[in-house]
Amino acid sequence: MLLHDVADRLDTVADHLPFADEIRPDPGLSEILDDEVRHLARLLGYLVGESAFRHRAAVRYPHQPTATDRRITLALASAAQPTGAALAALGAAVYHLGLLANLAHQEPSLSRDGAINIALQGLVDRIGDVHTHLARAAKQLRATADTQVTPITTVPHPSATSPTASRNR
């Protein structure tokens, strides 16, 4: 449940970002990036914090973590890498958006038009990178959650002639 919940939150961040054909260098995009950088930073902090907490608990109580606990801890830690990369790509997108805002106030020229096209393509590429990184992180979390196997425990059936059988009833 935990892994699916975190994956859903990562997908929500991605869902709030525009796709390549929807990207326009306007103040509305700036607000979206501001919101999603904050959300993603909190999610990255959660992944790192939860992973660290579980790691410390495993060291302090080495006989308590199960194989499932270890898989969940590793999944959370593994999702931190693409989530961090997505956050870095959002930072780069903010830079390209700022560059576009600056270029909009310069005198029109061929070099400015070329710089605008390059900056716009950089913005589109970075937001595309964010989508890719978030999808990878969510996929990793879901794959781990979906492959968790509940250990099969066999309950011994005491025979009727066993002396413990009568005590267990």
N, C-alpha and C positions, 0 to 999 in steps of 0.2 A: 504494500500500500504506500509506504513512504517513497519508494523509488518512482512509482507511477505518479504520485503527487508532485514530486520535484520535476519530473519530465513534463507534466502538464503545465507547470509554472514556466518552464523554459519555452514551451510551445506558445504560451500566452504572450511572452515578450516578443517572440518572432511574429506572432499574428498581428501585433500592434505596429509593426514596421511595414512600410510600403514595399511593394514589389518593384522591380526595375522600371517597368513602364509607368509607374505611378509617382516616381520620384521627381519632385520639383523643388528647386532651391528657394523655398519661401519660409517665412517665420513659423508656419504650422509644422513643418518638418523639424525645425529647431526645437519646438516644444515636445514633439514626439521623441526625439533623440534624448532630450533632457529627462523625460519620464522614464524611458526604457533603460538609460544608463543607470539611473537610480535603482530600478527594479532588478536589473541584472547584477549590479554590485551587491545588493542584498542577498540575492540567490548565491552568488559566488561566496560571499561571507558565510552563508549557511552551510554550503557544501564543505568548505574548509573547516569550519567550526565543528560540524557534526562528525566529519572524518577524524579530526584531531581528538575529539571527545571519545569516540569509539576506540581509537588507537590507544589512548591512555588507559582506558578501562581494560583493554585486552592485556596491556603490560602489567597493570596492577593485579588483575585477577586472571592469570593465564589459563586456568582450567574452566572458566565459565564461557568464553566465546565458542559458539558453534561454527560449523562450516558456513552456515547461512549468515551468521553475524559477520564473519570474515568477508564473505562475498559482498554483502551490503556495504561494508566499510570500504572495500576496494572499489566498488561501483561509484560510491560518492566521491572518492578521491580521484578516480579516473574521469569523472564528469567535470571535475574542476578545470582540467586542462582545456577542453574545447570551450567551456564557459568563459574562462579567462581570455582565450583567443577571441571569442565573440565580443567581450568587453573591450579588448584592445582595438578590434575592428570598428566598434562604435566610436571609440576615441578618434580613430583616423577619419571616420565619416564626419565627425564634428569639425575636424580640421578642414576637410574639403568643403563643407558647407560654409565655414567662415571665410575660406579663400574665395568662394563664389560671391559671398556678400561683399567682400572687398573689391573684387573685380567689377562688380556691377556699378561701382562708383567711379571707375576710371573712364577716361576719354575713350570713345569708341575707336577701335583700330583692328587691323587684321591680327596682330599679335594678341590683343585682348580677347578677341573671339576664339582664337586657338587655345588660349589659356583657360577660357571658360569651358570649352569642350573637354579639355583634359581634366579639369577639376570636376566637372559634372560626371565624367566617366569614372573618375576615382571615387566619387561619392556613391555611384551606382554599384561599383565593384565592391566597396567596403560593406555596404548594406547587404549585398549578395553574400559576402563572406560571413556576415553575422548570421544570416539565415542558415547557411551551411553548417557553421559551428554549432549553433543551437540544435539543429536537427540531429547532428551526430551525437551530441551530449544526451538528448532525449532518447535517441535510439539505443544508446549504450545502457541507460538506466532501465528502459523497458525490457531490453533483452535479458538483463540480469534478473529483473523482477519476474519475468516470465519463465526463466529456467530454474528458479528456485524449486527444489524438490523437497517436499516434506518427508523427513526420514520415516521409513516404514519401520514400525516397531512391532515385534511379534510378542504377543502376550502368551506366556506359557500356560498351557491348560493342565492344571494338576490332575493327576489320575485319581479316581475315586478311592483307590487303596492307599494313596499316599497319606502319611500322617499330617502333612501340612494342609491337605485339602479340607479336612474337617475344621481346621482352625481358621481358614479363610472365609468360611461361609458365615 
